Amino acid sequence: MTRPADLRREAFPALANFLTGYLHEDYPVTHGSLANAVRAFIADAAPAQRRQLVEELETLTRRLSGRQLRVVRRFITADLRSRWEPRSHDDLRQLLDLFRGSEPR
């Protein structure tokens, strides 16, 4: 199956790094939850890295809006190589909200 042109791993380097580095196959054991994985990344990452990740998640959320859930899951798991698999579009938005909630006001 052909990938949509606007969904390319190269367009989301910070997100790909987060997903493979923090939401890997052992993330439930290592971090216990999605929220804890986000906290660990925030503790490790520089402010510029966190901002880039939020920007990429915002872009991805817009691009995936209205797409079938299987397209969302395939892009996250196959293309971005995450072991975390969103169960709904809301899961992706909740991930974005976790990062947004961590930004200094």
Beta strands, then each sheet from edge to edge (+ up, - down):
end
